[in-house]
């Protein structure tokens, strides 16, 4: 998250916390804030604690200069993530501060108390992708082919998804004006902020596709460098691009330069176990100008097998060179796992994919747990029926009766998994073609199983047979 975004909102907390410096050296709070902002603007990418406030560098007053240098470093440390680490004890900046205060004969005890205000002010700041305000600990709906169409995005948004994405779109299909690709560009104001995700293996078509996507007025353009499906990766698109990092970086830079919207990237840890190079890739993509990075915790070779490894995602986030938001993805299928990921890896947001399938209310579950520490009960049969009817109605609205019916069949099966003796009814839901008959069957589900306790029935994440 950009350090500079914090200044206007936390001036009160900062002014209070620098009071000891103001008193000791006679520096006005306004001078300190202005100097630090200027210094950070010039230097915050380097990740160095010794960040000088530019307008004080030529002062002959050595003590004043040291004070401002220290303050700039202090603010950089806290505003770029150090404040979180201090509170959790992962590093020892308070030890460093104590030494600095000993040198300058300041009372660290008083300063330590006052810094809590500044740290609190930092912690409550919303995550931002460029100018898109996403709130605290945002939850993202992952782009998924044949899943995240407008009707599914609609229900996920109702359950609290902070940002949603289209299904991924082929750059070649888009510039050829292929009907299926063009249809995926359609977004709606109710789902903002919304991103359009593109994939391709050649730079020029991707740049042209990004311009076409920008004309559809999304909030950002996302580049897919993470899809592991063989037919995509084998031709160098999706995660296949991880085998040619210079080309990946150049493609990203060209797209960033070609559009005015923020550009983000979704990728993986690396191509295989021997090439987990995401730390290097993250730095190079940031230097190319992306506004945020989503990392799936597997290599391409793993596909979706095994467990996602979040340790490297955390390493990218804690890299002092990184200043853009880092979003973690992989195996988040419960509120507890989401809370643990935020706590352990200091990520800015979480993207959820397969676990949303048949369970779009997972966003509400996670948000409730983050706020209260308590589990939310799974929806009743009646609630699931009403959700299925709403989802179905939106599918018909967006895609018409024929396609809307066909594409809802996969969702009907997932919404009602776990109900006893449900197979004959499930077969009706996935074979009927008349919307009225489908709605009547859903009403029958509510009547027949309405008293069945589903509070412990949790739909399992979508499996990928790739």
N, C-alpha and C positions, 0 to 999 in steps of 0.2 A: 504494500500500500504506500502511495507516495507520501513522504514526510511532509511536504509543503501543504497538503490538504488539511493538516491538523491545525495550523496556526491560528486561523481566524476564529476557530471554535473553542480553543482551550486557553485563550489569552488570560482569563481570570485565574485559572489554576496555575499557569506558568508564573504570572506576576507574583502570586502569593509564595510560590516555592522558591523564587529567586530573591526573596526579601533579604536573607542574610548577605547575599552578594551586594545588593543595593546599599545596605547599611555599611558594610565593611569598606567598599571601594567608592561609594558615592556615584554609582552608575545608575542612571534612570532605567526603570523597567522598560520603557519605550525604546531606549537606545539598545538595550540587550536584545529585545525581541526583533527589532529591525536588523541589528547586526547578525544575529543568529540566522534569521531567515535568508539574508543575503549570502552568508557563508554556506548554509546548507544548499542553497540554490546552485552554488558553484561546485560544491564538493560532495554532495551526499551519495553519489554513486560509488565513491572510492571505498566506502566502508571503513574508513580510518577514524579512530577516536579523536585524533588531533585535527579537528575541523576548525579553521579560523574564520571568524566573522570579518568579512572583507574590509568593512569601513574602519575597523580598529587596528588593522595590521601595521599601519604606519605610525601609530601612537608611540611617543617616547615613554609614556608612563607604563613601565614594565608590569607593575602589579595589576593595573587595569587591563592590560592586554592579556595577561595570564588568566585573569578572572573571566574575561569574555571567551577566551579560548576554551576554558574549562566548561563554561556554560553551554557553548555550542556543542562541545562533545557530549555533555550530559544530555542535552535535549535530543541530539542525534541518537544516542544510545536508547533512550526511552521511547522516542517517537518512531523509531524503526523496529521496535519489537523488544528491546531490552527490558522495558517495563514489565512485560509479561514474564520474562525469565527471572527478574528480580523477585517477583511475588512467589514464584514456584521454586526458587532456590537452585535453578539450573546453572547459574553462573554467579560470580561474586562482584558485581559492580559496586555494591555497598562498601566492600573492602577498599576498592579503588577510591571511592568518594571519601572514605574516612582518611586515607592517606593524603588526598588533596586538601582536605579541610585541616589536617594537622599541619601541613606545610604553610597554609595561609592563615592559621590561627583562628579558624571559624568553629562554631559550636555545631558539630555534626548532629548531635541529638535533636536540636531544634529543626535543623534542615531535613533530617530524616522524616520527622513527623509531617512537615509541610509538603514533602514530595508525594505523599499519599494522594493529595488532591490532584497533582499533575498526572500521576499514574492512573487514577480513577478516570480522569478526563480522557486519557488516551484509550482506555479499555472500552469506553462506551461509544467511541467513534464508529460510525458505520463503515462497512467495507464499500469501497468504490472501485468500479472499473471505469477509468477515465472520469466522466461526469455522471455516471450511473450510480445512484445511491441504492445500495442493496441491504442496508440495515446490519444488525449485529449477527454474526454467525449465519450467513445466508445459506439456503439449501437450493441446489440447482437440479432441474430435471435433465438427465443426460439425453442427448440426441440418439434415437434408436430407429433404425430402418423398420418400416412397417408397424411401428408402435406409436411414436410421438407425432401423430397427425393432429390436426386442430382440435378434434373432439377429445382426445386424450389429454392434450395440453390444457384444454378447458377445465377438465375435472381436477387435474393436478394443481392448477392455479387456485381453484376453489378450496383445496385442502392446504394451501399455504406455500406452494413452490415459489421461491423468490425470483427465480429466473428460469425460463424454458427455452428450448431450442427446437428448430425444425428437424425432421429427418435429414440425414446427410444427403447432399445433392451433388451429383456428378458435374464437374466443370465442363466436360465434353458434352453431356446432355443439355446443359444450360445454354451453351453458346450455339448448339445446333437447334435450339428452340424445341427440344423434345417435350411433348405434352406433359409427361409424368414429372420431369424435372421442373418445368415451369410451374406446375400446379403446387409443388412443394414450397414455392416462394411465398405463398399466400399466408399472411399473418393478420392478426386483428388487434385493435387497440386494447381490448380487455386483458390481453395476455402480456402486455409490456411490463418489464423489459423482456424482449425476445431476441434471440440470435439466430442467424441463418448459418448453417454449417456447410462448408464446401470440401470436396476432396478431388484430387487429381494428381497426375504424375508429371505434368509438363507446366513450365512456368507461365508461358504466354496465355494458354487457355485458362489457367487459374486466375491470372490478373484480369482477363476479360470477364470471367465469371463473377469475380468479386465486384466489378463495376455494375454488372447486371443485377447482382444481389443487392447492392447498395440502393439501386433505384426502387427496390421493393420496400424501402423504408423500415428495415429492422433497426434495432438499437446497436447491434454490433455484428461483425463478421467473424466467424470462428473457422479455423482451418483444422481439418481432421488429419492429424499425423498419428492416429492411434488405432484405427480399425485393423484387426488382425486377420480378417477373412481372407482366405487364400486368393480368391479371384481379384481382390483389391490389392493386397500387399504384394503379390507375386509380380505385378506390373509396376511396382514402385510407388504406388499411392498409399494413403493411410499410413500404417506403421511401417510399410515398406520403405518410406522415405528416410527412416532412421538408419538405413544402410548407406545413405549419401547425405551426410550432415551438411556439407557446404551447399548442396542444392536445396536442402530444406531451409537453410538460413537465407539463401538468396531469394527463394520463392516468397518467404515471409516478408523480407525487406521490400520486395517489389509490390506485394499486395498492400503493405502498410503505406507505401508511397502513392499507391494508385487510388485509394479511397480516403474519404474524410472521416468515416466512422472508426471507432475503436476496433482493432483487430486482436483476436485472442487465438490461442492454440490449445488443442487437446492432444496429448501424446502419451507415451508409455515410458517405462524405465530404460528401455533399450531394445535391441533386436533379440538378444538371447542372454543367457547367463554370463557369457564371457564379454559382453559389450553393454553393461549397464552404465551408460554415459549420460544419464539425465542431468547430472549436476552441470556438466560442461554445456550440454544442449540448452539448458534453461538460461544460462548466462548469455549464450550467443543469440537466442531468440529474443531475450530482453533487449540486448544491444541492437537487434534488428527493428525494435520499436513496438513489440506487442504490449497490450495493456493488461493482460492477465494470462496465467498458464494453468491448465488443468492437467493433472498427472494421474494416469491409471497405474496402480501398483503392481503390474505384471509386465513381463517382456512380451514381445510379439510371439516368441517361440512357445510361451505358456498358453497362448490363446486365453481361455477362461479357466484353465485347469489350476489346481492347487490354490493356495491362499494368496491374497494380495499382500505385498510387502510394502508397508507404509514408512519404513525407516528412511528410505531414500527420499520420499516425499518430504519428510520432516527435515532431512539434511538440506534439501533445496530451499525450504522455507527459512531455515536458520543461517543460510549462507549470507554473510554480511554484504555481499555484492548485490543481492536481490532486493529490489524495492517494489516490484509489482505484486499484486495478490496471487497467492498460490492456492489452488482448489484441489482437494484430494478426492480420489475416486477409486472404488473397488471394494466389494464385499460389505458395504454398509447396508445391512438388512434389519437393523433394530435401532431403537432410540439409544440404548446403552452403548452400542458400537459408535454411533455418531458422536455422543458426548465424549467418549474416550478418545476418539480421533482428534477432536478439537483440543482436548486437554493435553494429550501426549505429544502432538506433532505441531502445535501452534499454527495450523493452517488457517487461512482466511475464510474458506467456505468448503462445503462438501457437495459433490455431485453424486446423485443416486440414479442408477439405471435399472438393472434387472429386477431389483426389489420393488419397484413401483408397479410392476406388471401384475394386475389383479389386486393391487393394494395401493392405489394412489393416495390413500389417507396416511401413508407413512410419513409424509411431510408434517401433518398435524400431530402425529405421535411424537416425532422427534422434537418439534417445537414445544409441545407440552412438557416433555421430559426435561428439556433444557431450562425451562422456566420454573418447574416445580420439583423436579427430581422424582416424579411419580409416573407410573405407567398409565397409559390411556387404554381403556378396554377396546377390544376389537368390535367393529360394528355388528349390530344385530342383523338377523336375516331381513327384517323389514327395511333397515337402513341400506343394506346391500342391494335390495331390489330397487329401492328408489334411486340409488346411485346408478345402477345398471340402466334403468329407464331414462335417466337424464343423459347418460353417456350415449345411449342408443339414439335418443332424439337429436343430439348434437351431430352424431355421425350421419344421420339422414339429412340434417340441415346442410351440412358441409359437403356431402358427397352424393346426395340423391339416394333413392330407395335401393337400387340394385347394388351399388358399391357399398353404400352405408350398411346394408344387411350383411354382406359378405365379410366386410372388415371388422364387424363387431363379434363375429363368431368366436374368435380366439379369446376375446375378453369375457364373454359370457361364461366360458368354461372355468376361467380363473376366479371370477367373483364368488362362485358357489362351491369351490373345492372343500371337501370335508363334510358335506351334508350326507347323511345316510340314505342309501337307496335312491341316489340322485341320477343314476346313469340314464334311465329312460327319458327323464326330463331334460337332461343335458343334450341327449341326441336330438330332441325336438328343437332346442334352442339353436343348435348348430346345423339344422337342416331346413327349418322353415324359411320361406321367402317372403311371406306376407307380413309387413310390419305390425298390423293389427293383431295377427295371431301370435306374434312374438311378445307383444305387450301383454296379451291375455295369459300367455304361459308364464311370464314374469309375475303377474298377479297371483297365479296359481302357486308359484314358489312361496310367495309371502303367506298365502293361506295354509299351504300344506306344512311348511317348516317354520312358520312364524314363531313358534314357542321353543324351537331348538336353540340351545345355548351355544352361541358362536364366540363368546368372549375370549376363548382360548384358541380359536381357529385362526392361524396366521398363514396366509397364502405364501407358498415357497417362491423364492426368486425364479425368474424366467431362466431356463437352461438354454445354453447355446450349443447347438450341434453343428460345429464348424470344422 
